[in-house]
Amino acid sequence: MWAAKLPRCSRVVQADWDHPDRELWLQGLRRALDAADGPAIVVAHSLACALVAHAAPRWPALIARNLRAALLVAPADVDSPAHTPPETRGFGPMPRARLPFPATVIASDDDPYVSIDRARGFAAAWGATFVAAGAVGHINAASALGDWPAGRRALDALVARATAG
């Protein structure tokens, strides 16, 4: 897990992963950003990608001050009953506004929670770089990617881009 290997890294633990509540999750993200000692780089997975997209316009001053960039991995298509379970509907509609920070979206060709075309569309709408990961499923532990070197390279490239200017 990257969190154990990256300096000053912390994980936002949500109250209930099985019954996600957008408002509670937003507050968890806000607390984490408020607690950060300087601008943070967020790595979000699946439903948390929608969370980051909802947070950006909600707290523009906090985001400008405390969020430098976001790596958005395997975004869940919260608008699609064919791809995601009913518990995710509270995160819809998926925000499509340009993100006010550098971002990279990484998606798989065969992710059951989002089509590659939808993921590519999210990246375009958000003004994010898009990386196709190949046919690796939902890009999680079940994908058997180990430490996921390709993901770390994408994170390193994003950090370099975000800190260059």
N, C-alpha and C positions, 0 to 999 in steps of 0.2 A: 504494500500500500504506500502510495506516494507521501501521505501525510506524515508517516514516521521518518521519511528520508529528507524532507524539505525543511530548511530552517524556517523558524517562525510560522509554521503552518498550523492551522487549527481546522477542525471539522465542525460544521454546523450540524448538530444533532437535533432533528425535529422531534416534536412530542409524540407523533403517531404516524409512522411510515405507512401503515396499512389503510388509514383513513385520512388522507391528506386534506388539510384545510388551508386554503390559500392565505387567508388573513393571518392565521397562526404562523404559517411558514414565512410569510413576509416579515412578521415581527421577529422571528428567529434570525433571519438574514440581517435585519436592521440592527439587532443587538450585536451581531458579529461584526458588522461594519463599524458600528460605533466604538467597539472595543479594540479595533485594529490600531496598531501604533504606526500610522502612516497608510498611504494608499495600498489597497489590497489587490491581488490578482485572484479572481474567483475561478475555481474549476467546478463547473456544475454538470450534473449527469441527469439525463432523462427528464423527469418532471421538473427538476430544479432549473432546467434551461428556461422553461416558461416562467418560473419564479423570477429569475433574473430579468427577463424581458418585461415583466409586470413592475418590478421594483424601479427600473430606470426612470420612467416618467413620473412615478409616484413621489420620489424624493430627490429631485434634481440637484439640490445643494449637497445633500449627503453623498450622492453618487459622484458628483464632480470632485468632492473633497476626498472620499474614501475608497473609490473603486477605480483602479488604473486600467484593468483589462479583464476579459472573461474568456475562458476556454469552455465551450458549450458542447458537451459530448453526448451523442445519441439522444437528441431532443425528442421527447414524446409528443406525438401529434394529438394534443388535447382536444382538437376539434373533430376527430375522426372516431366514431363508434366502432369502425372496422379495425382500428389499430390499437386503441387504448380502452381500458375498462371504465365503467361509469364513475368510479371514484375520482377520475381525473377531470371530469367536466367542470368542476369549480375553478379550474385554472384556465378555462377558455373564456372568450375566444383568445387564441394565441395572438399576443401583441405583434404587430408587424412594423412598428416604428423603428427608424434607424437608431441604433444604440449610440450613446454619447461617449463611448470609449472603444478602443480596439477590441475586436473579438474574433475568435476562430470557432467555427462549427465543424465538428468531426462526426461523420455518419457512416453507417455500414450499408452496403448494397442490399442486405437481406435482414434488416432490423424489423422485427415484427411490430414495433411500436411506431414506426414512421417509414414512409417510402423515401427512397433516396431523392426523388424529385421534390417532395415536400420539404425535406431537410435542406436541400439546395435552395429552395424558395425562401425558407426562413433566413438562411445566411444572406441571401441577396437583400431581403427586406431590412435586415438588421445592419447591413453594411459590413458584414463579417467575411473574412476569408473562409473558403470552404475546402475541406479536406475529405476526400472519399477514402474510407478505410478498407475497402474491399468487402468480401463476404465474411464478416466476422460476428454476425448476430447483433445483439444489443450492446456490445462493447461493455461487458461487465465480467465478473468472475467466471461466469459460465462460458465466456468466449475463450477461456484458456490462453489469454495473452500474456500472462505473467506480469512482470513489471511494465509491460507495454512500452517498449522503447520508442515506437513511432509516435505514441502520444506524448512522451516526454520531449521528443524533438519538436513537436508542434507547440508544446507549452514553452519550451526554451525560445523558439522563434517568436512567439507572441510576446513574451517578456522582453526580448530584445527590441521588438517593434514598439512596445509601449514605453520603454524607458529611453529610447533613442532621441526623443524630441522634447 
